[in-house]
Amino acid sequence: KVFGTCESGLDDLFAEEMNRMTNPTMAPYAKDCDCFLKITAKADSVEKAENMCRPVIEHVLERLGDDVFGIDIETVEEAAAELLAGSGRTLAVAEGFTGGFLTERFSEVCRDPSALKTGFVLPSAGSSAAFAEQMAQNIRKSSGADIGLAVGGENNGAFCVALSTEKETFVKEARAG
């Protein structure tokens, strides 16, 4: 699963490799709010197929780095919920152009209802990194959560995600579509 890169972007990035592949194969797919690379192999056993896929997976991880948020998981919110579940930490969310969709999806998969402190929906929000960073810090501080998550964006597809902890804030700018 990949964050911040659309299906066509993955297709462009890996086109040469995908055109050469016969077994295993790789193809990008878009699903809901996520994008992923499906890597499959035909073999006599699951173990052999997994061994055939392993070098391709390692190559993808090397090329995409931190943009990969999980392997064999359904959604980014499931990955986040799993990380929060065992940590005892709490999350607060501030959303701009997503209209509460992120908070709703996270609350559906979170096994610990106390992990999600609060979620705010802002009527409109910019897509700048500075704006998202400020939103993430403010929601974390005002709610008393351990982690603040903010999403801002515009109708042109530009968006920004920021994650704030007490120690630091991380910001990722991307474009949907």
Number of C-alpha atoms within 10 A of each C-alpha: 21 24 18 18 20 21 20 15 14 18 18 12 14 17 15 10 12 16 11 9 10 10 14 18 19 22 16 21 16 15 10 6 11 17 23 23 21 14 18 16 17 15 14 8 9 11 10 12 16 17 13 19 19 13 12 17 17 11 11 15 17 11 13 15 11 12 14 20 16 18 15 7 11 13 23 20 19 19 18 16 21 15 12 19 16 9 9 11 15 21 25 28 26 28 26 23 19 19 15 16 12 19 21 12 14 19 19 12 16 19 14 15 12 14 20 20 19 18 21 15 19 15 10 14 20 18 24 19 20 12 18 32 24 17 26 27 23 18 24 27 17 10 17 15 21 17 24 31 28 29 31 26 26 17 10 10 11 16 25 24 24 24 24 27 17 12 5 8 17 14 18 17 17 16 15 14 12
